[in-house]
């Protein structure tokens, strides 16, 4: 793919972003429900900012920003150049949502001219592809952030009525949890090929694995409810010490969006408040909760190498954002009916026990001072390189809010252990002791 064929893909992603926002009111788009989230209209302005800041500023001649203040208002970097959420974004009542739409349209037209008139340029091509992947990441964040915001309302609002209809008929019999065995040996993990990937997925390298077992599907709401009813949140033996502190400090006793009333447990979803479907995957659990559940189940969380080894070669199929369901589906047998590993991709991001760190041989991008655009590239990928590799855990597999084309076996998501507002779930692993 060269830069001349990129604009149709670029504009399709932009239309998808605008389509996700269309059901929302202006008030929905302005509010920030917590410091980790951002208002929807900031996400929209930020996606346009990326292309104006990292592409138009360097390729448009002459360059004239849409608005001088937008260069830092919609930036994800602080004064020291570090990426961080900004708890004040919800105070930006101006510009209006309408003006941000104008900003996006303006950037779209300028990007079209740049991609159509520029000479072949590898950095331009790569920055555009990076920007499109960046916007798809914010599509996911738009959905998770608006879900958290809507959950604060006593009205229990539905994100959109057609999304509620998408969920009907989801109930299915729960499949038994089975175990798949993998023998010890040296495997290779990490990205391979010439298609897009982030720098944290490389280099591809060898990794030794002990024999292990991996669960055939994600843990369900019903199984997690058994953990709760057995006193799982009150049993200190199940929790990491920091996790126990987190439980006490937050008075946590169930997943983020669960609610109990006289009729039983319910779950807030983008479809509004729903009766808890015991056969759907449990989601919105922290690493602490996932780890405690695994201990209760006489299991553990998989390492990211174990997960990738199992997923390698498997078709990237599952419940993704493309179906507009925006909620996980039940594990279902394929037509073959054979025992297999289900839900590896889509449905929910799967916590691993692996700390987010550099792969062996990883080298952060070092800008070539003789090539000014190299510095631009370094800044553009800053959210994905070594500056983030501290105090976070790796998640794998994607979720029901991620487009299918964005996921690959080597994709590494990473979150802090306390994170719950993302669509995070649980897959179990066990050590496998082979008897000669």
Buried (B, 14 or more C-beta within 10 A) or exposed (E): EEBEEBBEBBEEBBEBBEEBBEBBEEEBBBBBBBEBBBBBBBBBBBBBBBBBBBBBBBBBEEEEBBBEEBBEBBBBBEEEEEEEEBEEBBEBEEBEBEBBBBBBBBBBEBBBEBBEEBEEBEBBBBBBBBBBBBBBBBBBBBBBBBBBBBBEEEEBBBBBEEBBEBBEEBEBEBBEBBBBEBEEEEBEBBBBEEEBBBBBBBBBBEBEBBBBBBBBBBBBBBBBBBBBEEEBBEBEEBBBEEBBEBBEEEEBEBBBBBEEEEEEBBBBBBBBBBEBBBBBBBBBBBBBBBBBBBBBBEBBBBBBBBBBBBBEEEEBEBBBBEEBBBBBBBBEEEEEEEEBBBBBBBBBBBBBBBBBEBBEEBEBBEBEEEEEBBEBBBBBBBBBBBEBBEEBBBBBBBBBBBBBEBBBBBBBBBBEBBBBBBBBBBBBBBEBEEEE
